């Protein structure tokens, strides 16, 4: 019984990690798109970056 529970726990951990990694990929993609939009749509008068830092 214990080995079966350990295998099920391992499967849940792997599936959860895969889901979390997929969510992080979508978040990274959204941040990249926002950064590219900000890079393209920067103010005309400024000579540099659109962000403050």
mmCIF file of the N, C-alpha and C atoms, coordinates in Angstrom:
data_MODEL
# 
_entry.id   MODEL 
# 
loop_
_atom_site.group_PDB 
_atom_site.id 
_atom_site.type_symbol 
_atom_site.label_atom_id 
_atom_site.label_alt_id 
_atom_site.label_comp_id 
_atom_site.label_asym_id 
_atom_site.label_entity_id 
_atom_site.label_seq_id 
_atom_site.pdbx_PDB_ins_code 
_atom_site.Cartn_x 
_atom_site.Cartn_y 
_atom_site.Cartn_z 
_atom_site.occupancy 
_atom_site.B_iso_or_equiv 
_atom_site.pdbx_formal_charge 
_atom_site.auth_seq_id 
_atom_site.auth_comp_id 
_atom_site.auth_asym_id 
_atom_site.auth_atom_id 
_atom_site.pdbx_PDB_model_num 
ATOM 1   N N  . UNK A 1 1  ? 0.810  -1.193 0.000   1.00 0.00 ? 1  UNK A N  1 
ATOM 2   C CA . UNK A 1 1  ? 0.000  0.000  0.000   1.00 0.00 ? 1  UNK A CA 1 
ATOM 3   C C  . UNK A 1 1  ? 0.862  1.269  0.000   1.00 0.00 ? 1  UNK A C  1 
ATOM 4   N N  . UNK A 1 2  ? 1.932  1.265  0.774   1.00 0.00 ? 2  UNK A N  1 
ATOM 5   C CA . UNK A 1 2  ? 2.805  2.433  0.852   1.00 0.00 ? 2  UNK A CA 1 
ATOM 6   C C  . UNK A 1 2  ? 3.474  2.726  -0.493  1.00 0.00 ? 2  UNK A C  1 
ATOM 7   N N  . UNK A 1 3  ? 4.025  1.705  -1.207  1.00 0.00 ? 3  UNK A N  1 
ATOM 8   C CA . UNK A 1 3  ? 4.626  2.015  -2.509  1.00 0.00 ? 3  UNK A CA 1 
ATOM 9   C C  . UNK A 1 3  ? 3.619  2.613  -3.500  1.00 0.00 ? 3  UNK A C  1 
ATOM 10  N N  . UNK A 1 4  ? 2.377  2.127  -3.463  1.00 0.00 ? 4  UNK A N  1 
ATOM 11  C CA . UNK A 1 4  ? 1.359  2.667  -4.353  1.00 0.00 ? 4  UNK A CA 1 
ATOM 12  C C  . UNK A 1 4  ? 1.087  4.136  -4.031  1.00 0.00 ? 4  UNK A C  1 
ATOM 13  N N  . UNK A 1 5  ? 1.003  4.478  -2.749  1.00 0.00 ? 5  UNK A N  1 
ATOM 14  C CA . UNK A 1 5  ? 0.804  5.863  -2.359  1.00 0.00 ? 5  UNK A CA 1 
ATOM 15  C C  . UNK A 1 5  ? 1.997  6.733  -2.744  1.00 0.00 ? 5  UNK A C  1 
ATOM 16  N N  . UNK A 1 6  ? 3.209  6.202  -2.625  1.00 0.00 ? 6  UNK A N  1 
ATOM 17  C CA . UNK A 1 6  ? 4.389  6.960  -3.012  1.00 0.00 ? 6  UNK A CA 1 
ATOM 18  C C  . UNK A 1 6  ? 4.405  7.233  -4.521  1.00 0.00 ? 6  UNK A C  1 
ATOM 19  N N  . UNK A 1 7  ? 4.013  6.232  -5.295  1.00 0.00 ? 7  UNK A N  1 
ATOM 20  C CA . UNK A 1 7  ? 3.956  6.416  -6.748  1.00 0.00 ? 7  UNK A CA 1 
ATOM 21  C C  . UNK A 1 7  ? 2.893  7.443  -7.108  1.00 0.00 ? 7  UNK A C  1 
ATOM 22  N N  . UNK A 1 8  ? 1.731  7.377  -6.478  1.00 0.00 ? 8  UNK A N  1 
ATOM 23  C CA . UNK A 1 8  ? 0.689  8.359  -6.742  1.00 0.00 ? 8  UNK A CA 1 
ATOM 24  C C  . UNK A 1 8  ? 1.128  9.764  -6.332  1.00 0.00 ? 8  UNK A C  1 
ATOM 25  N N  . UNK A 1 9  ? 1.820  9.879  -5.222  1.00 0.00 ? 9  UNK A N  1 
ATOM 26  C CA . UNK A 1 9  ? 2.324  11.170 -4.791  1.00 0.00 ? 9  UNK A CA 1 
ATOM 27  C C  . UNK A 1 9  ? 3.357  11.713 -5.779  1.00 0.00 ? 9  UNK A C  1 
ATOM 28  N N  . UNK A 1 10 ? 4.222  10.849 -6.268  1.00 0.00 ? 10 UNK A N  1 
ATOM 29  C CA . UNK A 1 10 ? 5.214  11.256 -7.258  1.00 0.00 ? 10 UNK A CA 1 
ATOM 30  C C  . UNK A 1 10 ? 4.551  11.726 -8.547  1.00 0.00 ? 10 UNK A C  1 
ATOM 31  N N  . UNK A 1 11 ? 3.519  11.018 -8.981  1.00 0.00 ? 11 UNK A N  1 
ATOM 32  C CA . UNK A 1 11 ? 2.789  11.417 -10.186 1.00 0.00 ? 11 UNK A CA 1 
ATOM 33  C C  . UNK A 1 11 ? 2.131  12.781 -9.988  1.00 0.00 ? 11 UNK A C  1 
ATOM 34  N N  . UNK A 1 12 ? 1.541  13.003 -8.814  1.00 0.00 ? 12 UNK A N  1 
ATOM 35  C CA . UNK A 1 12 ? 0.914  14.295 -8.535  1.00 0.00 ? 12 UNK A CA 1 
ATOM 36  C C  . UNK A 1 12 ? 1.946  15.422 -8.523  1.00 0.00 ? 12 UNK A C  1 
ATOM 37  N N  . UNK A 1 13 ? 3.103  15.171 -7.945  1.00 0.00 ? 13 UNK A N  1 
ATOM 38  C CA . UNK A 1 13 ? 4.152  16.195 -7.900  1.00 0.00 ? 13 UNK A CA 1 
ATOM 39  C C  . UNK A 1 13 ? 4.638  16.516 -9.308  1.00 0.00 ? 13 UNK A C  1 
ATOM 40  N N  . UNK A 1 14 ? 4.859  15.495 -10.112 1.00 0.00 ? 14 UNK A N  1 
ATOM 41  C CA . UNK A 1 14 ? 5.336  15.713 -11.484 1.00 0.00 ? 14 UNK A CA 1 
ATOM 42  C C  . UNK A 1 14 ? 4.280  16.441 -12.308 1.00 0.00 ? 14 UNK A C  1 
ATOM 43  N N  . UNK A 1 15 ? 3.025  16.041 -12.179 1.00 0.00 ? 15 UNK A N  1 
ATOM 44  C CA . UNK A 1 15 ? 1.949  16.696 -12.926 1.00 0.00 ? 15 UNK A CA 1 
ATOM 45  C C  . UNK A 1 15 ? 1.791  18.146 -12.464 1.00 0.00 ? 15 UNK A C  1 
ATOM 46  N N  . UNK A 1 16 ? 1.872  18.395 -11.171 1.00 0.00 ? 16 UNK A N  1 
ATOM 47  C CA . UNK A 1 16 ? 1.771  19.753 -10.653 1.00 0.00 ? 16 UNK A CA 1 
ATOM 48  C C  . UNK A 1 16 ? 2.925  20.622 -11.116 1.00 0.00 ? 16 UNK A C  1 
ATOM 49  N N  . UNK A 1 17 ? 4.129  20.066 -11.127 1.00 0.00 ? 17 UNK A N  1 
ATOM 50  C CA . UNK A 1 17 ? 5.284  20.824 -11.596 1.00 0.00 ? 17 UNK A CA 1 
ATOM 51  C C  . UNK A 1 17 ? 5.151  21.135 -13.075 1.00 0.00 ? 17 UNK A C  1 
ATOM 52  N N  . UNK A 1 18 ? 4.663  20.192 -13.841 1.00 0.00 ? 18 UNK A N  1 
ATOM 53  C CA . UNK A 1 18 ? 4.464  20.436 -15.271 1.00 0.00 ? 18 UNK A CA 1 
ATOM 54  C C  . UNK A 1 18 ? 3.447  21.531 -15.512 1.00 0.00 ? 18 UNK A C  1 
ATOM 55  N N  . UNK A 1 19 ? 2.379  21.537 -14.737 1.00 0.00 ? 19 UNK A N  1 
ATOM 56  C CA . UNK A 1 19 ? 1.360  22.576 -14.859 1.00 0.00 ? 19 UNK A CA 1 
ATOM 57  C C  . UNK A 1 19 ? 1.938  23.934 -14.473 1.00 0.00 ? 19 UNK A C  1 
ATOM 58  N N  . UNK A 1 20 ? 2.717  23.968 -13.394 1.00 0.00 ? 20 UNK A N  1 
ATOM 59  C CA . UNK A 1 20 ? 3.325  25.225 -12.946 1.00 0.00 ? 20 UNK A CA 1 
ATOM 60  C C  . UNK A 1 20 ? 4.306  25.751 -13.984 1.00 0.00 ? 20 UNK A C  1 
ATOM 61  N N  . UNK A 1 21 ? 5.083  24.865 -14.583 1.00 0.00 ? 21 UNK A N  1 
ATOM 62  C CA . UNK A 1 21 ? 6.038  25.289 -15.604 1.00 0.00 ? 21 UNK A CA 1 
ATOM 63  C C  . UNK A 1 21 ? 5.299  25.831 -16.820 1.00 0.00 ? 21 UNK A C  1 
ATOM 64  N N  . UNK A 1 22 ? 4.195  25.209 -17.182 1.00 0.00 ? 22 UNK A N  1 
ATOM 65  C CA . UNK A 1 22 ? 3.412  25.691 -18.317 1.00 0.00 ? 22 UNK A CA 1 
ATOM 66  C C  . UNK A 1 22 ? 2.854  27.084 -18.026 1.00 0.00 ? 22 UNK A C  1 
ATOM 67  N N  . UNK A 1 23 ? 2.354  27.292 -16.815 1.00 0.00 ? 23 UNK A N  1 
ATOM 68  C CA . UNK A 1 23 ? 1.848  28.610 -16.426 1.00 0.00 ? 23 UNK A CA 1 
ATOM 69  C C  . UNK A 1 23 ? 2.981  29.635 -16.474 1.00 0.00 ? 23 UNK A C  1 
ATOM 70  N N  . UNK A 1 24 ? 4.173  29.249 -15.988 1.00 0.00 ? 24 UNK A N  1 
ATOM 71  C CA . UNK A 1 24 ? 5.297  30.185 -16.004 1.00 0.00 ? 24 UNK A CA 1 
ATOM 72  C C  . UNK A 1 24 ? 5.717  30.535 -17.427 1.00 0.00 ? 24 UNK A C  1 
ATOM 73  N N  . UNK A 1 25 ? 5.620  29.586 -18.364 1.00 0.00 ? 25 UNK A N  1 
ATOM 74  C CA . UNK A 1 25 ? 5.922  29.886 -19.763 1.00 0.00 ? 25 UNK A CA 1 
ATOM 75  C C  . UNK A 1 25 ? 4.946  30.903 -20.311 1.00 0.00 ? 25 UNK A C  1 
ATOM 76  N N  . UNK A 1 26 ? 3.651  30.775 -19.968 1.00 0.00 ? 26 UNK A N  1 
ATOM 77  C CA . UNK A 1 26 ? 2.654  31.738 -20.447 1.00 0.00 ? 26 UNK A CA 1 
ATOM 78  C C  . UNK A 1 26 ? 2.903  33.113 -19.830 1.00 0.00 ? 26 UNK A C  1 
ATOM 79  N N  . UNK A 1 27 ? 3.275  33.160 -18.549 1.00 0.00 ? 27 UNK A N  1 
ATOM 80  C CA . UNK A 1 27 ? 3.575  34.438 -17.900 1.00 0.00 ? 27 UNK A CA 1 
ATOM 81  C C  . UNK A 1 27 ? 4.790  35.088 -18.556 1.00 0.00 ? 27 UNK A C  1 
ATOM 82  N N  . UNK A 1 28 ? 5.824  34.294 -18.823 1.00 0.00 ? 28 UNK A N  1 
ATOM 83  C CA . UNK A 1 28 ? 7.018  34.830 -19.469 1.00 0.00 ? 28 UNK A CA 1 
ATOM 84  C C  . UNK A 1 28 ? 6.700  35.351 -20.871 1.00 0.00 ? 28 UNK A C  1 
ATOM 85  N N  . UNK A 1 29 ? 5.851  34.652 -21.586 1.00 0.00 ? 29 UNK A N  1 
ATOM 86  C CA . UNK A 1 29 ? 5.457  35.092 -22.922 1.00 0.00 ? 29 UNK A CA 1 
ATOM 87  C C  . UNK A 1 29 ? 4.671  36.408 -22.850 1.00 0.00 ? 29 UNK A C  1 
ATOM 88  N N  . UNK A 1 30 ? 3.775  36.537 -21.882 1.00 0.00 ? 30 UNK A N  1 
ATOM 89  C CA . UNK A 1 30 ? 3.011  37.772 -21.723 1.00 0.00 ? 30 UNK A CA 1 
ATOM 90  C C  . UNK A 1 30 ? 3.932  38.942 -21.383 1.00 0.00 ? 30 UNK A C  1 
ATOM 91  N N  . UNK A 1 31 ? 4.906  38.716 -20.506 1.00 0.00 ? 31 UNK A N  1 
ATOM 92  C CA . UNK A 1 31 ? 5.851  39.778 -20.151 1.00 0.00 ? 31 UNK A CA 1 
ATOM 93  C C  . UNK A 1 31 ? 6.691  40.172 -21.358 1.00 0.00 ? 31 UNK A C  1 
ATOM 94  N N  . UNK A 1 32 ? 7.102  39.212 -22.148 1.00 0.00 ? 32 UNK A N  1 
ATOM 95  C CA . UNK A 1 32 ? 7.870  39.506 -23.355 1.00 0.00 ? 32 UNK A CA 1 
ATOM 96  C C  . UNK A 1 32 ? 7.061  40.347 -24.331 1.00 0.00 ? 32 UNK A C  1 
ATOM 97  N N  . UNK A 1 33 ? 5.794  40.004 -24.519 1.00 0.00 ? 33 UNK A N  1 
ATOM 98  C CA . UNK A 1 33 ? 4.937  40.768 -25.430 1.00 0.00 ? 33 UNK A CA 1 
ATOM 99  C C  . UNK A 1 33 ? 4.769  42.197 -24.915 1.00 0.00 ? 33 UNK A C  1 
ATOM 100 N N  . UNK A 1 34 ? 4.527  42.359 -23.612 1.00 0.00 ? 34 UNK A N  1 
ATOM 101 C CA . UNK A 1 34 ? 4.383  43.704 -23.051 1.00 0.00 ? 34 UNK A CA 1 
ATOM 102 C C  . UNK A 1 34 ? 5.670  44.508 -23.206 1.00 0.00 ? 34 UNK A C  1 
ATOM 103 N N  . UNK A 1 35 ? 6.819  43.863 -23.013 1.00 0.00 ? 35 UNK A N  1 
ATOM 104 C CA . UNK A 1 35 ? 8.097  44.546 -23.161 1.00 0.00 ? 35 UNK A CA 1 
ATOM 105 C C  . UNK A 1 35 ? 8.313  44.979 -24.602 1.00 0.00 ? 35 UNK A C  1 
ATOM 106 N N  . UNK A 1 36 ? 7.968  44.106 -25.550 1.00 0.00 ? 36 UNK A N  1 
ATOM 107 C CA . UNK A 1 36 ? 8.124  44.459 -26.960 1.00 0.00 ? 36 UNK A CA 1 
ATOM 108 C C  . UNK A 1 36 ? 7.189  45.599 -27.355 1.00 0.00 ? 36 UNK A C  1 
ATOM 109 N N  . UNK A 1 37 ? 5.960  45.582 -26.847 1.00 0.00 ? 37 UNK A N  1 
ATOM 110 C CA . UNK A 1 37 ? 5.026  46.677 -27.133 1.00 0.00 ? 37 UNK A CA 1 
ATOM 111 C C  . UNK A 1 37 ? 5.572  47.984 -26.562 1.00 0.00 ? 37 UNK A C  1 
ATOM 112 N N  . UNK A 1 38 ? 6.086  47.934 -25.358 1.00 0.00 ? 38 UNK A N  1 
ATOM 113 C CA . UNK A 1 38 ? 6.669  49.129 -24.765 1.00 0.00 ? 38 UNK A CA 1 
ATOM 114 C C  . UNK A 1 38 ? 7.902  49.599 -25.512 1.00 0.00 ? 38 UNK A C  1 
ATOM 115 N N  . UNK A 1 39 ? 8.671  48.690 -26.036 1.00 0.00 ? 39 UNK A N  1 
ATOM 116 C CA . UNK A 1 39 ? 9.868  49.055 -26.797 1.00 0.00 ? 39 UNK A CA 1 
ATOM 117 C C  . UNK A 1 39 ? 9.489  49.737 -28.106 1.00 0.00 ? 39 UNK A C  1 
ATOM 118 N N  . UNK A 1 40 ? 8.457  49.215 -28.763 1.00 0.00 ? 40 UNK A N  1 
ATOM 119 C CA . UNK A 1 40 ? 8.026  49.778 -30.041 1.00 0.00 ? 40 UNK A CA 1 
ATOM 120 C C  . UNK A 1 40 ? 7.274  51.087 -29.826 1.00 0.00 ? 40 UNK A C  1 
ATOM 121 N N  . UNK A 1 41 ? 6.445  51.167 -28.788 1.00 0.00 ? 41 UNK A N  1 
ATOM 122 C CA . UNK A 1 41 ? 5.578  52.324 -28.565 1.00 0.00 ? 41 UNK A CA 1 
ATOM 123 C C  . UNK A 1 41 ? 6.180  53.304 -27.566 1.00 0.00 ? 41 UNK A C  1 
ATOM 124 N N  . UNK A 1 42 ? 7.487  53.448 -27.545 1.00 0.00 ? 42 UNK A N  1 
ATOM 125 C CA . UNK A 1 42 ? 8.097  54.380 -26.603 1.00 0.00 ? 42 UNK A CA 1 
ATOM 126 C C  . UNK A 1 42 ? 7.851  55.828 -27.040 1.00 0.00 ? 42 UNK A C  1 
ATOM 127 N N  . UNK A 1 43 ? 7.935  56.733 -26.115 1.00 0.00 ? 43 UNK A N  1 
ATOM 128 C CA . UNK A 1 43 ? 7.691  58.144 -26.462 1.00 0.00 ? 43 UNK A CA 1 
ATOM 129 C C  . UNK A 1 43 ? 8.679  58.647 -27.504 1.00 0.00 ? 43 UNK A C  1 
ATOM 130 N N  . UNK A 1 44 ? 8.189  59.487 -28.396 1.00 0.00 ? 44 UNK A N  1 
ATOM 131 C CA . UNK A 1 44 ? 9.026  59.969 -29.494 1.00 0.00 ? 44 UNK A CA 1 
ATOM 132 C C  . UNK A 1 44 ? 10.105 60.928 -29.004 1.00 0.00 ? 44 UNK A C  1 
ATOM 133 N N  . UNK A 1 45 ? 9.792  61.750 -27.996 1.00 0.00 ? 45 UNK A N  1 
ATOM 134 C CA . UNK A 1 45 ? 10.735 62.756 -27.548 1.00 0.00 ? 45 UNK A CA 1 
ATOM 135 C C  . UNK A 1 45 ? 11.912 62.206 -26.776 1.00 0.00 ? 45 UNK A C  1 
ATOM 136 N N  . UNK A 1 46 ? 11.762 61.052 -26.169 1.00 0.00 ? 46 UNK A N  1 
ATOM 137 C CA . UNK A 1 46 ? 12.836 60.530 -25.329 1.00 0.00 ? 46 UNK A CA 1 
ATOM 138 C C  . UNK A 1 46 ? 13.849 59.790 -26.186 1.00 0.00 ? 46 UNK A C  1 
ATOM 139 N N  . UNK A 1 47 ? 15.069 59.808 -25.708 1.00 0.00 ? 47 UNK A N  1 
ATOM 140 C CA . UNK A 1 47 ? 16.129 59.174 -26.476 1.00 0.00 ? 47 UNK A CA 1 
ATOM 141 C C  . UNK A 1 47 ? 16.399 57.751 -26.005 1.00 0.00 ? 47 UNK A C  1 
ATOM 142 N N  . UNK A 1 48 ? 15.747 57.346 -24.935 1.00 0.00 ? 48 UNK A N  1 
ATOM 143 C CA . UNK A 1 48 ? 16.120 56.065 -24.359 1.00 0.00 ? 48 UNK A CA 1 
ATOM 144 C C  . UNK A 1 48 ? 14.966 55.141 -24.127 1.00 0.00 ? 48 UNK A C  1 
ATOM 145 N N  . UNK A 1 49 ? 14.994 54.559 -22.956 1.00 0.00 ? 49 UNK A N  1 
ATOM 146 C CA . UNK A 1 49 ? 14.051 53.494 -22.630 1.00 0.00 ? 49 UNK A CA 1 
ATOM 147 C C  . UNK A 1 49 ? 12.718 54.071 -22.193 1.00 0.00 ? 49 UNK A C  1 
ATOM 148 N N  . UNK A 1 50 ? 11.684 53.269 -22.337 1.00 0.00 ? 50 UNK A N  1 
ATOM 149 C CA . UNK A 1 50 ? 10.345 53.692 -21.924 1.00 0.00 ? 50 UNK A CA 1 
ATOM 150 C C  . UNK A 1 50 ? 10.100 53.392 -20.460 1.00 0.00 ? 50 UNK A C  1 
ATOM 151 N N  . UNK A 1 51 ? 10.944 52.576 -19.856 1.00 0.00 ? 51 UNK A N  1 
ATOM 152 C CA . UNK A 1 51 ? 10.772 52.269 -18.444 1.00 0.00 ? 51 UNK A CA 1 
ATOM 153 C C  . UNK A 1 51 ? 11.736 53.126 -17.647 1.00 0.00 ? 51 UNK A C  1 
ATOM 154 N N  . UNK A 1 52 ? 11.487 53.230 -16.356 1.00 0.00 ? 52 UNK A N  1 
ATOM 155 C CA . UNK A 1 52 ? 12.201 54.181 -15.526 1.00 0.00 ? 52 UNK A CA 1 
ATOM 156 C C  . UNK A 1 52 ? 13.590 53.688 -15.138 1.00 0.00 ? 52 UNK A C  1 
ATOM 157 N N  . UNK A 1 53 ? 13.763 52.432 -14.868 1.00 0.00 ? 53 UNK A N  1 
ATOM 158 C CA . UNK A 1 53 ? 15.059 51.935 -14.415 1.00 0.00 ? 53 UNK A CA 1 
ATOM 159 C C  . UNK A 1 53 ? 15.863 51.545 -15.610 1.00 0.00 ? 53 UNK A C  1 
# 
